[in-house]
Amino acid sequence: MNAIVGSHDILLLTLDTLRYDVAERLMAEGRTPGFARFLTWEKRHSPGSFTFASHAAMFAGFLPTPVTPGPHTRPFAASFPGSATTSPQTWVFDAPDLPAGLAKAGYRTVCVGGVGFFNRLSPLGSVLPGLFQESHWAPEFGVTAPDSFERQLDRAEEVLDGVPDPVFLFLNVSALHQPNRFYLPGAADDSIESHAAALEYVDRHVARLFALMTRRRPCFAIVCSDHGTAYGEDGHVGHRLAHDVVWTVPYAELVLDRSSDDQSV
């Protein structure tokens, strides 16, 4: 990461509530060709069981952890005495959070929010976007908007056109979060299949985001879920609970070149 920071734009794309089992199944069935063009999913454990906790950890450098026994070197880490997961390959920042650390390194830090923890409509909803130099949210980015990802990409394109190099873009995708029944024609309720249909919707547009991020320079991207969500497993519905479908998430790191036609995973 010490060679990446400063030479690449950086993207953190969180697919809010996306379950690992759904992401992996759709990839295997050929239902997410947009993502398959760029990445394969790695099985990891989330640092939190709901959006606020997970993102607070990720912005401190604690990304989803590989499921195999560790310790595992982290790509980013705040300067912290005694850290067992910081190595010479880790980019260490002397700041309380990653956006502040990257800002000190010359990055313009931008948040395009999705779910309520990024909407700035309350003091709590202002905490996470407040870490960034620039933050954006509108009702059409939220969980009730069927075209939310497209509208988020519209805003990201507007922002990127006016931001000088380099940029750290964080985008929280709300489309997977309940309610998602409107992505499955005829569905009256949210279900694991409407969750899957929401992922297919996001998949149809993700290449546009990667193209936006590689217009000016190469991009290092992290694509992951912040946590999963339950649809009746062992009687559980939702998240902020200790169930495997909540704690197990998909994760990928990739480097995109300026054309987005070649990539490494």
C-alpha positions as CSV (number, residue, x, y, z in Angstrom):
1,M,0.0,0.0,0.0
2,N,2.9,2.4,0.4
3,A,3.4,2.3,-3.4
4,I,-0.4,2.7,-4.0
5,V,-1.0,5.7,-1.7
6,G,-0.1,8.8,-3.7
7,S,0.0,7.1,-7.1
8,H,-3.5,5.8,-7.3
9,D,-7.0,7.1,-6.7
10,I,-8.7,5.0,-4.0
11,L,-12.2,3.6,-3.9
12,L,-14.0,2.0,-1.0
13,L,-17.3,0.6,-2.2
14,T,-19.5,-1.0,0.6
15,L,-22.5,-3.0,-0.6
16,D,-24.6,-2.5,2.5
17,T,-26.0,-5.8,4.0
18,L,-24.7,-8.0,1.1
19,R,-24.4,-11.6,2.3
20,Y,-21.4,-13.7,1.2
21,D,-23.5,-16.7,0.4
22,V,-25.7,-14.7,-2.0
23,A,-22.8,-12.9,-3.6
24,E,-20.9,-16.2,-4.2
25,R,-24.0,-18.1,-5.5
26,L,-24.8,-15.4,-8.0
27,M,-21.2,-15.3,-9.2
28,A,-21.2,-19.1,-9.6
29,E,-24.5,-19.0,-11.5
30,G,-23.2,-16.3,-13.9
31,R,-25.8,-13.8,-12.7
32,T,-23.3,-11.0,-11.8
33,P,-21.2,-10.6,-15.0
34,G,-20.4,-7.0,-14.1
35,F,-18.6,-7.9,-10.9
36,A,-17.2,-11.1,-12.5
37,R,-15.4,-9.0,-15.1
38,F,-13.3,-7.4,-12.4
39,L,-13.1,-9.6,-9.2
40,T,-13.7,-12.8,-7.4
41,W,-15.2,-12.8,-3.9
42,E,-13.2,-13.7,-0.8
43,K,-15.0,-15.0,2.3
44,R,-14.3,-12.7,5.2
45,H,-15.6,-11.8,8.7
46,S,-17.1,-8.4,9.2
47,P,-15.8,-6.1,12.0
48,G,-19.3,-5.2,13.0
49,S,-22.9,-6.6,12.8
50,F,-24.5,-3.3,11.6
51,T,-23.6,-0.3,9.5
52,F,-22.4,2.2,12.0
53,A,-20.1,-0.3,13.9
54,S,-18.7,-1.8,10.8
55,H,-17.9,1.4,9.0
56,A,-16.4,3.0,12.2
57,A,-14.0,0.0,12.3
58,M,-13.2,0.1,8.6
59,F,-12.5,3.9,8.7
60,A,-10.0,3.1,11.4
61,G,-8.3,0.6,9.2
62,F,-10.0,-2.6,10.4
63,L,-11.4,-4.0,7.2
64,P,-13.2,-7.4,7.0
65,T,-10.9,-10.1,8.2
66,P,-9.9,-13.3,6.3
67,V,-11.7,-16.3,7.7
68,T,-8.4,-18.3,7.9
69,P,-6.4,-18.1,11.1
70,G,-4.3,-14.9,11.4
71,P,-2.7,-12.6,12.1
72,H,-3.5,-10.9,8.7
73,T,-1.6,-7.8,7.5
74,R,-3.9,-4.9,7.0
75,P,-3.5,-2.6,3.9
76,F,-4.2,0.6,6.0
77,A,-3.7,1.1,9.7
78,A,-3.8,4.0,12.1
79,S,-0.6,4.5,14.0
80,F,-1.2,2.4,17.1
81,P,1.4,0.9,19.5
82,G,1.4,-2.9,19.7
83,S,-0.6,-3.5,16.5
84,A,-0.1,-7.1,15.5
85,T,-1.5,-6.6,12.0
86,T,0.7,-3.8,10.8
87,S,3.6,-4.7,8.6
88,P,6.1,-3.0,6.3
89,Q,3.5,-3.5,3.5
90,T,0.9,-1.5,5.5
91,W,0.3,2.2,4.8
92,V,0.3,3.7,8.3
93,F,-1.5,7.0,8.9
94,D,-1.0,9.3,11.9
95,A,-4.6,10.2,12.2
96,P,-7.7,8.8,14.0
97,D,-9.3,7.6,10.8
98,L,-8.5,6.7,7.2
99,P,-10.2,9.7,5.5
100,A,-8.2,12.1,7.8
101,G,-5.0,10.2,7.1
102,L,-5.5,10.3,3.3
103,A,-6.4,14.0,3.5
104,K,-3.0,14.6,5.2
105,A,-1.4,12.7,2.3
106,G,-3.0,15.1,-0.2
107,Y,-6.2,13.2,-1.1
108,R,-9.6,14.9,-1.6
109,T,-11.9,12.7,0.5
110,V,-15.4,12.3,-0.7
111,C,-18.4,10.4,0.7
112,V,-21.5,9.5,-1.3
113,G,-23.8,8.1,1.3
114,G,-26.6,5.6,1.0
115,V,-28.3,4.2,4.2
116,G,-29.4,6.4,7.1
117,F,-26.1,6.5,8.9
118,F,-24.8,8.8,6.1
119,N,-27.8,11.1,5.5
120,R,-26.8,14.0,7.8
121,L,-30.5,14.3,8.9
122,S,-29.5,13.8,12.5
123,P,-26.4,14.1,14.7
124,L,-25.9,10.4,14.5
125,G,-26.3,10.4,10.7
126,S,-23.6,13.1,10.5
127,V,-20.9,11.3,12.4
128,L,-19.5,9.0,9.6
129,P,-19.9,11.5,6.7
130,G,-18.4,14.1,8.9
131,L,-15.1,12.3,8.6
132,F,-14.8,13.4,5.0
133,Q,-13.9,16.7,3.5
134,E,-16.9,16.5,1.2
135,S,-20.1,14.4,1.7
136,H,-23.2,13.9,-0.4
137,W,-26.6,12.4,0.3
138,A,-30.1,12.8,-1.1
139,P,-33.4,10.9,-0.7
140,E,-32.9,9.3,-4.1
141,F,-29.7,7.6,-2.7
142,G,-31.6,5.9,0.1
143,V,-33.1,2.5,0.7
144,T,-36.5,3.3,-0.6
145,A,-35.4,4.4,-4.1
146,P,-35.3,1.6,-6.7
147,D,-32.8,3.4,-8.8
148,S,-30.6,4.5,-5.9
149,F,-27.3,3.2,-7.2
150,E,-27.7,5.0,-10.6
151,R,-28.4,8.2,-8.8
152,Q,-25.4,7.8,-6.6
153,L,-23.3,7.2,-9.7
154,D,-24.7,10.4,-11.2
155,R,-23.5,12.3,-8.2
156,A,-20.1,10.6,-8.1
157,E,-19.6,11.6,-11.7
158,E,-20.4,15.2,-11.0
159,V,-18.1,15.2,-8.0
160,L,-15.2,13.5,-9.7
161,D,-15.3,15.9,-12.7
162,G,-14.5,18.8,-10.3
163,V,-12.0,17.1,-8.0
164,P,-8.3,17.3,-8.7
165,D,-6.0,14.3,-8.3
166,P,-5.8,12.4,-6.1
167,V,-9.2,11.3,-4.7
168,F,-10.5,8.9,-2.1
169,L,-14.1,8.1,-2.9
170,F,-16.3,6.2,-0.4
171,L,-19.6,5.0,-1.8
172,N,-22.2,3.2,0.4
173,V,-24.6,1.3,-1.8
174,S,-28.1,1.2,-0.2
175,A,-29.8,-1.0,-2.8
176,L,-29.2,-4.4,-1.0
177,H,-30.7,-3.1,2.3
178,Q,-34.3,-3.8,3.1
179,P,-36.7,-2.9,1.6
180,N,-35.5,-4.6,-1.6
181,R,-38.7,-6.4,-2.7
182,F,-39.2,-3.9,-5.6
183,Y,-36.2,-5.6,-7.4
184,L,-38.1,-8.8,-7.7
185,P,-41.2,-8.5,-9.9
186,G,-44.4,-9.5,-8.0
187,A,-42.7,-9.8,-4.6
188,A,-44.8,-8.7,-1.7
189,D,-42.1,-9.0,0.9
190,D,-38.3,-8.9,1.2
191,S,-36.6,-12.2,0.9
192,I,-33.3,-13.8,0.1
193,E,-34.3,-13.8,-3.5
194,S,-35.2,-10.1,-3.6
195,H,-31.8,-9.5,-1.9
196,A,-30.2,-11.4,-4.8
197,A,-32.2,-9.4,-7.3
198,A,-30.9,-6.2,-5.8
199,L,-27.4,-7.4,-6.3
200,E,-28.2,-8.1,-9.9
201,Y,-29.4,-4.5,-10.2
202,V,-26.1,-3.1,-8.7
203,D,-24.1,-5.5,-11.0
204,R,-25.7,-3.9,-14.1
205,H,-24.1,-0.6,-13.2
206,V,-20.9,-1.3,-11.3
207,A,-18.7,-1.1,-14.5
208,R,-19.8,2.5,-14.8
209,L,-18.3,3.3,-11.4
210,F,-15.0,1.6,-12.2
211,A,-14.8,3.5,-15.4
212,L,-15.4,6.8,-13.6
213,M,-12.6,6.0,-11.1
214,T,-10.1,5.3,-13.9
215,R,-10.6,8.3,-16.1
216,R,-7.4,10.1,-14.8
217,R,-5.1,7.5,-13.1
218,P,-5.1,4.0,-11.9
219,C,-7.4,3.1,-9.0
220,F,-7.0,0.8,-6.0
221,A,-10.4,-0.4,-5.0
222,I,-11.8,-2.3,-2.1
223,V,-15.3,-3.8,-2.7
224,C,-17.0,-5.4,0.2
225,S,-20.1,-5.8,2.4
226,D,-20.2,-4.1,5.8
227,H,-22.3,-7.0,7.2
228,G,-24.9,-9.5,6.1
229,T,-28.6,-9.7,7.0
230,A,-30.9,-12.5,8.0
231,Y,-34.1,-13.5,6.2
232,G,-35.6,-16.0,8.7
233,E,-32.5,-18.1,9.5
234,D,-33.0,-19.7,12.9
235,G,-35.9,-17.2,13.4
236,H,-33.7,-14.1,12.8
237,V,-34.6,-11.2,10.6
238,G,-32.3,-8.3,9.9
239,H,-28.9,-7.7,11.4
240,R,-27.2,-6.3,14.6
241,L,-27.2,-9.9,15.8
242,A,-24.6,-12.6,16.1
243,H,-25.5,-15.0,13.3
244,D,-23.1,-16.4,10.6
245,V,-25.2,-14.9,7.7
246,V,-24.6,-11.5,9.4
247,W,-20.9,-11.9,10.2
248,T,-19.8,-13.5,6.9
249,V,-19.2,-11.0,4.1
250,P,-17.8,-10.9,0.5
251,Y,-14.6,-8.9,0.0
252,A,-12.3,-8.1,-2.9
253,E,-9.2,-5.9,-3.5
254,L,-8.3,-4.9,-7.1
255,V,-6.2,-2.5,-9.0
256,L,-7.9,-0.9,-12.1
257,D,-5.8,0.6,-14.8
258,R,-6.8,3.8,-16.6
259,S,-8.9,2.0,-19.2
260,S,-10.7,-0.4,-16.8
261,D,-10.1,-3.1,-19.4
262,D,-7.3,-4.8,-17.4
263,Q,-7.3,-5.4,-13.7
264,S,-5.6,-7.4,-11.1
265,V,-7.3,-9.1,-8.1
